[in-house]
Amino acid sequence: MLEGLRQDILALISMYEKTRKERDELASELRKSRETVEEYRKQIIELDREIDNLRLRSAFLAASGDEEAKKKIDRLIREIDKCISIMEG
């Protein structure tokens, strides 16, 4: 009777430790997944910004077509990017 109770307690302890280890592994995996998602979000935002910049540049160049307009647009885009980075930081 007493030996059977000890075996049951040891079995419960073993199951608890196994479950705790699985939970810790899953928590770690979830944390890594959340970090990856955040990195992808930042990457998407940056790529969207680049797309907008290229569209703006394309629209201005199509309208004027000269090199001076391109320089002004590039300067404007750099200023906008600088303002955005200041606002984010």
PDB file of N, CA, C and O in Angstrom:
ATOM      1  N   MET A   1       0.829  -1.202   0.000  1.00  0.00           N
ATOM      2  CA  MET A   1       0.000   0.000   0.000  1.00  0.00           C
ATOM      3  C   MET A   1       0.873   1.266   0.000  1.00  0.00           C
ATOM      4  O   MET A   1       0.713   2.144  -0.848  1.00  0.00           O
ATOM      5  N   LEU A   2       1.792   1.341   0.962  1.00  0.00           N
ATOM      6  CA  LEU A   2       2.666   2.496   1.064  1.00  0.00           C
ATOM      7  C   LEU A   2       3.588   2.587  -0.153  1.00  0.00           C
ATOM      8  O   LEU A   2       3.851   3.681  -0.652  1.00  0.00           O
ATOM      9  N   GLU A   3       4.072   1.459  -0.625  1.00  0.00           N
ATOM     10  CA  GLU A   3       4.941   1.429  -1.806  1.00  0.00           C
ATOM     11  C   GLU A   3       4.177   1.883  -3.046  1.00  0.00           C
ATOM     12  O   GLU A   3       4.727   2.607  -3.876  1.00  0.00           O
ATOM     13  N   GLY A   4       2.932   1.473  -3.181  1.00  0.00           N
ATOM     14  CA  GLY A   4       2.104   1.892  -4.311  1.00  0.00           C
ATOM     15  C   GLY A   4       1.875   3.390  -4.295  1.00  0.00           C
ATOM     16  O   GLY A   4       1.883   4.031  -5.346  1.00  0.00           O
ATOM     17  N   LEU A   5       1.671   3.954  -3.113  1.00  0.00           N
ATOM     18  CA  LEU A   5       1.491   5.399  -2.964  1.00  0.00           C
ATOM     19  C   LEU A   5       2.762   6.147  -3.362  1.00  0.00           C
ATOM     20  O   LEU A   5       2.690   7.181  -4.025  1.00  0.00           O
ATOM     21  N   ARG A   6       3.911   5.636  -2.967  1.00  0.00           N
ATOM     22  CA  ARG A   6       5.182   6.252  -3.342  1.00  0.00           C
ATOM     23  C   ARG A   6       5.373   6.239  -4.857  1.00  0.00           C
ATOM     24  O   ARG A   6       5.818   7.225  -5.444  1.00  0.00           O
ATOM     25  N   GLN A   7       5.038   5.132  -5.471  1.00  0.00           N
ATOM     26  CA  GLN A   7       5.167   5.030  -6.934  1.00  0.00           C
ATOM     27  C   GLN A   7       4.230   6.013  -7.630  1.00  0.00           C
ATOM     28  O   GLN A   7       4.599   6.628  -8.630  1.00  0.00           O
ATOM     29  N   ASP A   8       3.022   6.158  -7.101  1.00  0.00           N
ATOM     30  CA  ASP A   8       2.074   7.115  -7.666  1.00  0.00           C
ATOM     31  C   ASP A   8       2.593   8.548  -7.540  1.00  0.00           C
ATOM     32  O   ASP A   8       2.486   9.343  -8.474  1.00  0.00           O
ATOM     33  N   ILE A   9       3.154   8.866  -6.375  1.00  0.00           N
ATOM     34  CA  ILE A   9       3.700  10.210  -6.158  1.00  0.00           C
ATOM     35  C   ILE A   9       4.874  10.460  -7.106  1.00  0.00           C
ATOM     36  O   ILE A   9       4.978  11.535  -7.697  1.00  0.00           O
ATOM     37  N   LEU A  10       5.753   9.472  -7.250  1.00  0.00           N
ATOM     38  CA  LEU A  10       6.889   9.624  -8.171  1.00  0.00           C
ATOM     39  C   LEU A  10       6.407   9.784  -9.617  1.00  0.00           C
ATOM     40  O   LEU A  10       6.975  10.560 -10.385  1.00  0.00           O
ATOM     41  N   ALA A  11       5.360   9.048  -9.977  1.00  0.00           N
ATOM     42  CA  ALA A  11       4.807   9.168 -11.328  1.00  0.00           C
ATOM     43  C   ALA A  11       4.219  10.563 -11.537  1.00  0.00           C
ATOM     44  O   ALA A  11       4.396  11.155 -12.602  1.00  0.00           O
ATOM     45  N   LEU A  12       3.520  11.091 -10.527  1.00  0.00           N
ATOM     46  CA  LEU A  12       2.961  12.440 -10.628  1.00  0.00           C
ATOM     47  C   LEU A  12       4.062  13.493 -10.739  1.00  0.00           C
ATOM     48  O   LEU A  12       3.951  14.434 -11.526  1.00  0.00           O
ATOM     49  N   ILE A  13       5.121  13.331  -9.952  1.00  0.00           N
ATOM     50  CA  ILE A  13       6.233  14.268 -10.022  1.00  0.00           C
ATOM     51  C   ILE A  13       6.879  14.225 -11.410  1.00  0.00           C
ATOM     52  O   ILE A  13       7.222  15.263 -11.975  1.00  0.00           O
ATOM     53  N   SER A  14       7.035  13.050 -11.935  1.00  0.00           N
ATOM     54  CA  SER A  14       7.619  12.888 -13.268  1.00  0.00           C
ATOM     55  C   SER A  14       6.743  13.552 -14.330  1.00  0.00           C
ATOM     56  O   SER A  14       7.254  14.252 -15.204  1.00  0.00           O
ATOM     57  N   MET A  15       5.441  13.338 -14.261  1.00  0.00           N
ATOM     58  CA  MET A  15       4.522  13.964 -15.221  1.00  0.00           C
ATOM     59  C   MET A  15       4.551  15.484 -15.085  1.00  0.00           C
ATOM     60  O   MET A  15       4.514  16.202 -16.084  1.00  0.00           O
ATOM     61  N   TYR A  16       4.618  15.972 -13.844  1.00  0.00           N
ATOM     62  CA  TYR A  16       4.671  17.412 -13.609  1.00  0.00           C
ATOM     63  C   TYR A  16       5.928  18.011 -14.236  1.00  0.00           C
ATOM     64  O   TYR A  16       5.855  19.031 -14.922  1.00  0.00           O
ATOM     65  N   GLU A  17       7.064  17.390 -14.006  1.00  0.00           N
ATOM     66  CA  GLU A  17       8.319  17.899 -14.556  1.00  0.00           C
ATOM     67  C   GLU A  17       8.311  17.886 -16.082  1.00  0.00           C
ATOM     68  O   GLU A  17       8.799  18.813 -16.727  1.00  0.00           O
ATOM     69  N   LYS A  18       7.750  16.823 -16.644  1.00  0.00           N
ATOM     70  CA  LYS A  18       7.659  16.736 -18.107  1.00  0.00           C
ATOM     71  C   LYS A  18       6.756  17.839 -18.650  1.00  0.00           C
ATOM     72  O   LYS A  18       7.092  18.487 -19.641  1.00  0.00           O
ATOM     73  N   THR A  19       5.628  18.048 -18.010  1.00  0.00           N
ATOM     74  CA  THR A  19       4.685  19.086 -18.448  1.00  0.00           C
ATOM     75  C   THR A  19       5.295  20.471 -18.294  1.00  0.00           C
ATOM     76  O   THR A  19       5.117  21.330 -19.157  1.00  0.00           O
ATOM     77  N   ARG A  20       6.014  20.690 -17.197  1.00  0.00           N
ATOM     78  CA  ARG A  20       6.652  21.984 -16.975  1.00  0.00           C
ATOM     79  C   ARG A  20       7.718  22.245 -18.040  1.00  0.00           C
ATOM     80  O   ARG A  20       7.833  23.365 -18.536  1.00  0.00           O
ATOM     81  N   LYS A  21       8.477  21.250 -18.385  1.00  0.00           N
ATOM     82  CA  LYS A  21       9.504  21.392 -19.421  1.00  0.00           C
ATOM     83  C   LYS A  21       8.857  21.716 -20.767  1.00  0.00           C
ATOM     84  O   LYS A  21       9.342  22.587 -21.489  1.00  0.00           O
ATOM     85  N   GLU A  22       7.780  21.033 -21.108  1.00  0.00           N
ATOM     86  CA  GLU A  22       7.071  21.303 -22.368  1.00  0.00           C
ATOM     87  C   GLU A  22       6.535  22.732 -22.378  1.00  0.00           C
ATOM     88  O   GLU A  22       6.618  23.425 -23.392  1.00  0.00           O
ATOM     89  N   ARG A  23       5.983  23.171 -21.241  1.00  0.00           N
ATOM     90  CA  ARG A  23       5.446  24.525 -21.147  1.00  0.00           C
ATOM     91  C   ARG A  23       6.545  25.555 -21.338  1.00  0.00           C
ATOM     92  O   ARG A  23       6.354  26.540 -22.051  1.00  0.00           O
ATOM     93  N   ASP A  24       7.694  25.340 -20.711  1.00  0.00           N
ATOM     94  CA  ASP A  24       8.819  26.267 -20.865  1.00  0.00           C
ATOM     95  C   ASP A  24       9.293  26.323 -22.315  1.00  0.00           C
ATOM     96  O   ASP A  24       9.603  27.399 -22.826  1.00  0.00           O
ATOM     97  N   GLU A  25       9.350  25.173 -22.978  1.00  0.00           N
ATOM     98  CA  GLU A  25       9.761  25.140 -24.386  1.00  0.00           C
ATOM     99  C   GLU A  25       8.763  25.885 -25.262  1.00  0.00           C
ATOM    100  O   GLU A  25       9.151  26.628 -26.163  1.00  0.00           O
ATOM    101  N   LEU A  26       7.472  25.683 -24.994  1.00  0.00           N
ATOM    102  CA  LEU A  26       6.444  26.382 -25.771  1.00  0.00           C
ATOM    103  C   LEU A  26       6.479  27.886 -25.527  1.00  0.00           C
ATOM    104  O   LEU A  26       6.289  28.671 -26.456  1.00  0.00           O
ATOM    105  N   ALA A  27       6.720  28.287 -24.281  1.00  0.00           N
ATOM    106  CA  ALA A  27       6.821  29.714 -23.974  1.00  0.00           C
ATOM    107  C   ALA A  27       8.003  30.340 -24.709  1.00  0.00           C
ATOM    108  O   ALA A  27       7.902  31.454 -25.222  1.00  0.00           O
ATOM    109  N   SER A  28       9.105  29.628 -24.756  1.00  0.00           N
ATOM    110  CA  SER A  28      10.283  30.115 -25.475  1.00  0.00           C
ATOM    111  C   SER A  28       9.995  30.220 -26.973  1.00  0.00           C
ATOM    112  O   SER A  28      10.364  31.202 -27.616  1.00  0.00           O
ATOM    113  N   GLU A  29       9.350  29.227 -27.504  1.00  0.00           N
ATOM    114  CA  GLU A  29       8.999  29.239 -28.931  1.00  0.00           C
ATOM    115  C   GLU A  29       8.051  30.388 -29.253  1.00  0.00           C
ATOM    116  O   GLU A  29       8.198  31.046 -30.283  1.00  0.00           O
ATOM    117  N   LEU A  30       7.086  30.628 -28.382  1.00  0.00           N
ATOM    118  CA  LEU A  30       6.150  31.737 -28.577  1.00  0.00           C
ATOM    119  C   LEU A  30       6.875  33.073 -28.541  1.00  0.00           C
ATOM    120  O   LEU A  30       6.591  33.954 -29.353  1.00  0.00           O
ATOM    121  N   ARG A  31       7.798  33.229 -27.618  1.00  0.00           N
ATOM    122  CA  ARG A  31       8.565  34.465 -27.510  1.00  0.00           C
ATOM    123  C   ARG A  31       9.374  34.707 -28.788  1.00  0.00           C
ATOM    124  O   ARG A  31       9.413  35.824 -29.303  1.00  0.00           O
ATOM    125  N   LYS A  32      10.011  33.665 -29.287  1.00  0.00           N
ATOM    126  CA  LYS A  32      10.786  33.798 -30.526  1.00  0.00           C
ATOM    127  C   LYS A  32       9.883  34.140 -31.699  1.00  0.00           C
ATOM    128  O   LYS A  32      10.254  34.946 -32.551  1.00  0.00           O
ATOM    129  N   SER A  33       8.705  33.538 -31.752  1.00  0.00           N
ATOM    130  CA  SER A  33       7.768  33.820 -32.838  1.00  0.00           C
ATOM    131  C   SER A  33       7.303  35.268 -32.788  1.00  0.00           C
ATOM    132  O   SER A  33       7.185  35.920 -33.825  1.00  0.00           O
ATOM    133  N   ARG A  34       7.043  35.768 -31.599  1.00  0.00           N
ATOM    134  CA  ARG A  34       6.614  37.165 -31.462  1.00  0.00           C
ATOM    135  C   ARG A  34       7.723  38.121 -31.896  1.00  0.00           C
ATOM    136  O   ARG A  34       7.451  39.141 -32.531  1.00  0.00           O
ATOM    137  N   GLU A  35       8.962  37.799 -31.558  1.00  0.00           N
ATOM    138  CA  GLU A  35      10.084  38.626 -31.988  1.00  0.00           C
ATOM    139  C   GLU A  35      10.206  38.622 -33.510  1.00  0.00           C
ATOM    140  O   GLU A  35      10.460  39.660 -34.120  1.00  0.00           O
ATOM    141  N   THR A  36      10.026  37.457 -34.113  1.00  0.00           N
ATOM    142  CA  THR A  36      10.099  37.345 -35.568  1.00  0.00           C
ATOM    143  C   THR A  36       8.998  38.166 -36.227  1.00  0.00           C
ATOM    144  O   THR A  36       9.236  38.860 -37.215  1.00  0.00           O
ATOM    145  N   VAL A  37       7.794  38.080 -35.675  1.00  0.00           N
ATOM    146  CA  VAL A  37       6.668  38.842 -36.217  1.00  0.00           C
ATOM    147  C   VAL A  37       6.968  40.338 -36.137  1.00  0.00           C
ATOM    148  O   VAL A  37       6.690  41.073 -37.084  1.00  0.00           O
ATOM    149  N   GLU A  38       7.527  40.791 -35.028  1.00  0.00           N
ATOM    150  CA  GLU A  38       7.856  42.209 -34.872  1.00  0.00           C
ATOM    151  C   GLU A  38       8.917  42.637 -35.887  1.00  0.00           C
ATOM    152  O   GLU A  38       8.830  43.727 -36.453  1.00  0.00           O
ATOM    153  N   GLU A  39       9.910  41.792 -36.116  1.00  0.00           N
ATOM    154  CA  GLU A  39      10.921  42.104 -37.131  1.00  0.00           C
ATOM    155  C   GLU A  39      10.287  42.220 -38.512  1.00  0.00           C
ATOM    156  O   GLU A  39      10.621  43.124 -39.278  1.00  0.00           O
ATOM    157  N   TYR A  40       9.373  41.308 -38.829  1.00  0.00           N
ATOM    158  CA  TYR A  40       8.702  41.360 -40.126  1.00  0.00           C
ATOM    159  C   TYR A  40       7.827  42.606 -40.246  1.00  0.00           C
ATOM    160  O   TYR A  40       7.741  43.203 -41.319  1.00  0.00           O
ATOM    161  N   ARG A  41       7.180  42.999 -39.154  1.00  0.00           N
ATOM    162  CA  ARG A  41       6.368  44.225 -39.183  1.00  0.00           C
ATOM    163  C   ARG A  41       7.225  45.432 -39.519  1.00  0.00           C
ATOM    164  O   ARG A  41       6.847  46.263 -40.345  1.00  0.00           O
ATOM    165  N   LYS A  42       8.382  45.524 -38.875  1.00  0.00           N
ATOM    166  CA  LYS A  42       9.283  46.645 -39.137  1.00  0.00           C
ATOM    167  C   LYS A  42       9.767  46.623 -40.580  1.00  0.00           C
ATOM    168  O   LYS A  42       9.885  47.665 -41.225  1.00  0.00           O
ATOM    169  N   GLN A  43      10.043  45.430 -41.073  1.00  0.00           N
ATOM    170  CA  GLN A  43      10.509  45.290 -42.448  1.00  0.00           C
ATOM    171  C   GLN A  43       9.405  45.713 -43.426  1.00  0.00           C
ATOM    172  O   GLN A  43       9.686  46.373 -44.427  1.00  0.00           O
ATOM    173  N   ILE A  44       8.179  45.343 -43.148  1.00  0.00           N
ATOM    174  CA  ILE A  44       7.055  45.721 -44.007  1.00  0.00           C
ATOM    175  C   ILE A  44       6.878  47.230 -44.023  1.00  0.00           C
ATOM    176  O   ILE A  44       6.655  47.823 -45.078  1.00  0.00           O
ATOM    177  N   ILE A  45       6.976  47.855 -42.848  1.00  0.00           N
ATOM    178  CA  ILE A  45       6.839  49.312 -42.774  1.00  0.00           C
ATOM    179  C   ILE A  45       7.926  49.987 -43.608  1.00  0.00           C
ATOM    180  O   ILE A  45       7.652  50.930 -44.351  1.00  0.00           O
ATOM    181  N   GLU A  46       9.150  49.504 -43.482  1.00  0.00           N
ATOM    182  CA  GLU A  46      10.260  50.089 -44.241  1.00  0.00           C
ATOM    183  C   GLU A  46      10.058  49.895 -45.752  1.00  0.00           C
ATOM    184  O   GLU A  46      10.307  50.813 -46.534  1.00  0.00           O
ATOM    185  N   LEU A  47       9.614  48.722 -46.152  1.00  0.00           N
ATOM    186  CA  LEU A  47       9.390  48.475 -47.578  1.00  0.00           C
ATOM    187  C   LEU A  47       8.231  49.320 -48.111  1.00  0.00           C
ATOM    188  O   LEU A  47       8.288  49.806 -49.240  1.00  0.00           O
ATOM    189  N   ASP A  48       7.185  49.497 -47.310  1.00  0.00           N
ATOM    190  CA  ASP A  48       6.086  50.381 -47.719  1.00  0.00           C
ATOM    191  C   ASP A  48       6.576  51.805 -47.912  1.00  0.00           C
ATOM    192  O   ASP A  48       6.167  52.494 -48.847  1.00  0.00           O
ATOM    193  N   ARG A  49       7.460  52.240 -47.014  1.00  0.00           N
ATOM    194  CA  ARG A  49       8.018  53.587 -47.126  1.00  0.00           C
ATOM    195  C   ARG A  49       8.834  53.715 -48.412  1.00  0.00           C
ATOM    196  O   ARG A  49       8.740  54.723 -49.113  1.00  0.00           O
ATOM    197  N   GLU A  50       9.625  52.703 -48.717  1.00  0.00           N
ATOM    198  CA  GLU A  50      10.415  52.739 -49.951  1.00  0.00           C
ATOM    199  C   GLU A  50       9.514  52.766 -51.184  1.00  0.00           C
ATOM    200  O   GLU A  50       9.797  53.480 -52.145  1.00  0.00           O
ATOM    201  N   ILE A  51       8.442  51.997 -51.158  1.00  0.00           N
ATOM    202  CA  ILE A  51       7.506  51.987 -52.285  1.00  0.00           C
ATOM    203  C   ILE A  51       6.900  53.374 -52.476  1.00  0.00           C
ATOM    204  O   ILE A  51       6.808  53.872 -53.598  1.00  0.00           O
ATOM    205  N   ASP A  52       6.489  53.991 -51.370  1.00  0.00           N
ATOM    206  CA  ASP A  52       5.919  55.335 -51.463  1.00  0.00           C
ATOM    207  C   ASP A  52       6.930  56.328 -52.027  1.00  0.00           C
ATOM    208  O   ASP A  52       6.593  57.174 -52.855  1.00  0.00           O
ATOM    209  N   ASN A  53       8.178  56.209 -51.564  1.00  0.00           N
ATOM    210  CA  ASN A  53       9.223  57.100 -52.082  1.00  0.00           C
ATOM    211  C   ASN A  53       9.423  56.910 -53.583  1.00  0.00           C
ATOM    212  O   ASN A  53       9.547  57.884 -54.325  1.00  0.00           O
ATOM    213  N   LEU A  54       9.454  55.679 -54.021  1.00  0.00           N
ATOM    214  CA  LEU A  54       9.639  55.405 -55.451  1.00  0.00           C
ATOM    215  C   LEU A  54       8.451  55.901 -56.274  1.00  0.00           C
ATOM    216  O   LEU A  54       8.630  56.418 -57.377  1.00  0.00           O
ATOM    217  N   ARG A  55       7.264  55.746 -55.748  1.00  0.00           N
ATOM    218  CA  ARG A  55       6.081  56.254 -56.461  1.00  0.00           C
ATOM    219  C   ARG A  55       6.124  57.770 -56.574  1.00  0.00           C
ATOM    220  O   ARG A  55       5.827  58.334 -57.627  1.00  0.00           O
ATOM    221  N   LEU A  56       6.494  58.419 -55.484  1.00  0.00           N
ATOM    222  CA  LEU A  56       6.588  59.874 -55.502  1.00  0.00           C
ATOM    223  C   LEU A  56       7.641  60.330 -56.505  1.00  0.00           C
ATOM    224  O   LEU A  56       7.400  61.231 -57.307  1.00  0.00           O
ATOM    225  N   ARG A  57       8.797  59.705 -56.451  1.00  0.00           N
ATOM    226  CA  ARG A  57       9.872  60.054 -57.390  1.00  0.00           C
ATOM    227  C   ARG A  57       9.423  59.831 -58.832  1.00  0.00           C
ATOM    228  O   ARG A  57       9.670  60.662 -59.706  1.00  0.00           O
ATOM    229  N   SER A  58       8.769  58.715 -59.067  1.00  0.00           N
ATOM    230  CA  SER A  58       8.298  58.399 -60.412  1.00  0.00           C
ATOM    231  C   SER A  58       7.285  59.425 -60.897  1.00  0.00           C
ATOM    232  O   SER A  58       7.324  59.842 -62.054  1.00  0.00           O
ATOM    233  N   ALA A  59       6.385  59.829 -60.019  1.00  0.00           N
ATOM    234  CA  ALA A  59       5.373  60.812 -60.407  1.00  0.00           C
ATOM    235  C   ALA A  59       6.015  62.149 -60.757  1.00  0.00           C
ATOM    236  O   ALA A  59       5.632  62.774 -61.746  1.00  0.00           O
ATOM    237  N   PHE A  60       6.978  62.593 -59.968  1.00  0.00           N
ATOM    238  CA  PHE A  60       7.635  63.863 -60.255  1.00  0.00           C
ATOM    239  C   PHE A  60       8.479  63.796 -61.516  1.00  0.00           C
ATOM    240  O   PHE A  60       8.493  64.736 -62.311  1.00  0.00           O
ATOM    241  N   LEU A  61       9.179  62.690 -61.700  1.00  0.00           N
ATOM    242  CA  LEU A  61      10.035  62.572 -62.879  1.00  0.00           C
ATOM    243  C   LEU A  61       9.223  62.473 -64.155  1.00  0.00           C
ATOM    244  O   LEU A  61       9.630  62.980 -65.200  1.00  0.00           O
ATOM    245  N   ALA A  62       8.083  61.824 -64.069  1.00  0.00           N
ATOM    246  CA  ALA A  62       7.227  61.715 -65.248  1.00  0.00           C
ATOM    247  C   ALA A  62       6.702  63.087 -65.651  1.00  0.00           C
ATOM    248  O   ALA A  62       6.502  63.369 -66.832  1.00  0.00           O
ATOM    249  N   ALA A  63       6.484  63.936 -64.648  1.00  0.00           N
ATOM    250  CA  ALA A  63       5.951  65.266 -64.929  1.00  0.00           C
ATOM    251  C   ALA A  63       7.023  66.196 -65.500  1.00  0.00           C
ATOM    252  O   ALA A  63       6.738  66.966 -66.417  1.00  0.00           O
ATOM    253  N   SER A  64       8.245  66.140 -64.976  1.00  0.00           N
ATOM    254  CA  SER A  64       9.248  67.108 -65.421  1.00  0.00           C
ATOM    255  C   SER A  64      10.376  66.469 -66.218  1.00  0.00           C
ATOM    256  O   SER A  64      10.767  66.979 -67.268  1.00  0.00           O
ATOM    257  N   GLY A  65      10.889  65.371 -65.728  1.00  0.00           N
ATOM    258  CA  GLY A  65      11.897  64.643 -66.464  1.00  0.00           C
ATOM    259  C   GLY A  65      13.302  65.189 -66.403  1.00  0.00           C
ATOM    260  O   GLY A  65      14.202  64.577 -66.979  1.00  0.00           O
ATOM    261  N   ASP A  66      13.548  66.318 -65.733  1.00  0.00           N
ATOM    262  CA  ASP A  66      14.931  66.810 -65.736  1.00  0.00           C
ATOM    263  C   ASP A  66      15.677  66.415 -64.459  1.00  0.00           C
ATOM    264  O   ASP A  66      15.081  66.020 -63.457  1.00  0.00           O
ATOM    265  N   GLU A  67      16.972  66.535 -64.535  1.00  0.00           N
ATOM    266  CA  GLU A  67      17.855  66.063 -63.462  1.00  0.00           C
ATOM    267  C   GLU A  67      17.692  66.900 -62.194  1.00  0.00           C
ATOM    268  O   GLU A  67      17.797  66.369 -61.089  1.00  0.00           O
ATOM    269  N   GLU A  68      17.443  68.168 -62.335  1.00  0.00           N
ATOM    270  CA  GLU A  68      17.264  69.043 -61.167  1.00  0.00           C
ATOM    271  C   GLU A  68      16.039  68.627 -60.358  1.00  0.00           C
ATOM    272  O   GLU A  68      16.067  68.655 -59.127  1.00  0.00           O
ATOM    273  N   ALA A  69      14.983  68.249 -61.032  1.00  0.00           N
ATOM    274  CA  ALA A  69      13.776  67.789 -60.332  1.00  0.00           C
ATOM    275  C   ALA A  69      14.084  66.523 -59.543  1.00  0.00           C
ATOM    276  O   ALA A  69      13.607  66.355 -58.421  1.00  0.00           O
ATOM    277  N   LYS A  70      14.879  65.638 -60.125  1.00  0.00           N
ATOM    278  CA  LYS A  70      15.243  64.405 -59.439  1.00  0.00           C
ATOM    279  C   LYS A  70      16.043  64.706 -58.172  1.00  0.00           C
ATOM    280  O   LYS A  70      15.809  64.084 -57.136  1.00  0.00           O
ATOM    281  N   LYS A  71      16.968  65.638 -58.240  1.00  0.00           N
ATOM    282  CA  LYS A  71      17.760  66.003 -57.073  1.00  0.00           C
ATOM    283  C   LYS A  71      16.881  66.596 -55.971  1.00  0.00           C
ATOM    284  O   LYS A  71      17.055  66.294 -54.791  1.00  0.00           O
ATOM    285  N   LYS A  72      15.940  67.441 -56.377  1.00  0.00           N
ATOM    286  CA  LYS A  72      15.039  68.047 -55.395  1.00  0.00           C
ATOM    287  C   LYS A  72      14.167  66.975 -54.727  1.00  0.00           C
ATOM    288  O   LYS A  72      13.931  67.019 -53.520  1.00  0.00           O
ATOM    289  N   ILE A  73      13.703  66.036 -55.510  1.00  0.00           N
ATOM    290  CA  ILE A  73      12.869  64.961 -54.966  1.00  0.00           C
ATOM    291  C   ILE A  73      13.674  64.098 -54.008  1.00  0.00           C
ATOM    292  O   ILE A  73      13.196  63.753 -52.927  1.00  0.00           O
ATOM    293  N   ASP A  74      14.883  63.750 -54.394  1.00  0.00           N
ATOM    294  CA  ASP A  74      15.740  62.951 -53.512  1.00  0.00           C
ATOM    295  C   ASP A  74      15.993  63.681 -52.198  1.00  0.00           C
ATOM    296  O   ASP A  74      15.964  63.071 -51.129  1.00  0.00           O
ATOM    297  N   ARG A  75      16.238  64.972 -52.276  1.00  0.00           N
ATOM    298  CA  ARG A  75      16.469  65.769 -51.079  1.00  0.00           C
ATOM    299  C   ARG A  75      15.200  65.806 -50.217  1.00  0.00           C
ATOM    300  O   ARG A  75      15.270  65.697 -48.992  1.00  0.00           O
ATOM    301  N   LEU A  76      14.058  65.959 -50.860  1.00  0.00           N
ATOM    302  CA  LEU A  76      12.777  65.973 -50.147  1.00  0.00           C
ATOM    303  C   LEU A  76      12.521  64.634 -49.456  1.00  0.00           C
ATOM    304  O   LEU A  76      12.062  64.603 -48.314  1.00  0.00           O
ATOM    305  N   ILE A  77      12.808  63.552 -50.127  1.00  0.00           N
ATOM    306  CA  ILE A  77      12.613  62.219 -49.554  1.00  0.00           C
ATOM    307  C   ILE A  77      13.531  62.012 -48.354  1.00  0.00           C
ATOM    308  O   ILE A  77      13.113  61.457 -47.339  1.00  0.00           O
ATOM    309  N   ARG A  78      14.771  62.455 -48.469  1.00  0.00           N
ATOM    310  CA  ARG A  78      15.693  62.338 -47.328  1.00  0.00           C
ATOM    311  C   ARG A  78      15.187  63.142 -46.130  1.00  0.00           C
ATOM    312  O   ARG A  78      15.270  62.682 -44.991  1.00  0.00           O
ATOM    313  N   GLU A  79      14.669  64.328 -46.385  1.00  0.00           N
ATOM    314  CA  GLU A  79      14.118  65.152 -45.313  1.00  0.00           C
ATOM    315  C   GLU A  79      12.928  64.462 -44.649  1.00  0.00           C
ATOM    316  O   GLU A  79      12.812  64.445 -43.423  1.00  0.00           O
ATOM    317  N   ILE A  80      12.059  63.902 -45.459  1.00  0.00           N
ATOM    318  CA  ILE A  80      10.886  63.200 -44.921  1.00  0.00           C
ATOM    319  C   ILE A  80      11.322  61.998 -44.105  1.00  0.00           C
ATOM    320  O   ILE A  80      10.803  61.777 -43.011  1.00  0.00           O
ATOM    321  N   ASP A  81      12.261  61.221 -44.614  1.00  0.00           N
ATOM    322  CA  ASP A  81      12.763  60.057 -43.874  1.00  0.00           C
ATOM    323  C   ASP A  81      13.391  60.478 -42.547  1.00  0.00           C
ATOM    324  O   ASP A  81      13.216  59.813 -41.526  1.00  0.00           O
ATOM    325  N   LYS A  82      14.126  61.596 -42.575  1.00  0.00           N
ATOM    326  CA  LYS A  82      14.753  62.092 -41.351  1.00  0.00           C
ATOM    327  C   LYS A  82      13.681  62.488 -40.332  1.00  0.00           C
ATOM    328  O   LYS A  82      13.812  62.192 -39.144  1.00  0.00           O
ATOM    329  N   CYS A  83      12.630  63.150 -40.792  1.00  0.00           N
ATOM    330  CA  CYS A  83      11.540  63.552 -39.893  1.00  0.00           C
ATOM    331  C   CYS A  83      10.849  62.313 -39.310  1.00  0.00           C
ATOM    332  O   CYS A  83      10.541  62.275 -38.119  1.00  0.00           O
ATOM    333  N   ILE A  84      10.614  61.328 -40.128  1.00  0.00           N
ATOM    334  CA  ILE A  84       9.960  60.104 -39.658  1.00  0.00           C
ATOM    335  C   ILE A  84      10.813  59.403 -38.620  1.00  0.00           C
ATOM    336  O   ILE A  84      10.297  58.944 -37.601  1.00  0.00           O
ATOM    337  N   SER A  85      12.115  59.316 -38.864  1.00  0.00           N
ATOM    338  CA  SER A  85      12.989  58.654 -37.906  1.00  0.00           C
ATOM    339  C   SER A  85      13.058  59.419 -36.588  1.00  0.00           C
ATOM    340  O   SER A  85      13.157  58.810 -35.523  1.00  0.00           O
ATOM    341  N   ILE A  86      13.007  60.746 -36.652  1.00  0.00           N
ATOM    342  CA  ILE A  86      12.988  61.543 -35.427  1.00  0.00           C
ATOM    343  C   ILE A  86      11.688  61.305 -34.656  1.00  0.00           C
ATOM    344  O   ILE A  86      11.698  61.190 -33.430  1.00  0.00           O
ATOM    345  N   MET A  87      10.586  61.232 -35.373  1.00  0.00           N
ATOM    346  CA  MET A  87       9.285  60.997 -34.716  1.00  0.00           C
ATOM    347  C   MET A  87       9.215  59.610 -34.113  1.00  0.00           C
ATOM    348  O   MET A  87       8.600  59.433 -33.062  1.00  0.00           O
ATOM    349  N   GLU A  88       9.828  58.618 -34.748  1.00  0.00           N
ATOM    350  CA  GLU A  88       9.811  57.255 -34.233  1.00  0.00           C
ATOM    351  C   GLU A  88      10.733  57.113 -33.026  1.00  0.00           C
ATOM    352  O   GLU A  88      10.450  56.329 -32.120  1.00  0.00           O
ATOM    353  N   GLY A  89      11.807  57.846 -33.007  1.00  0.00           N
ATOM    354  CA  GLY A  89      12.810  57.707 -31.954  1.00  0.00           C
ATOM    355  C   GLY A  89      12.473  58.563 -30.794  1.00  0.00           C
ATOM    356  O   GLY A  89      13.205  58.579 -29.804  1.00  0.00           O
TER     357      GLY A  89
END
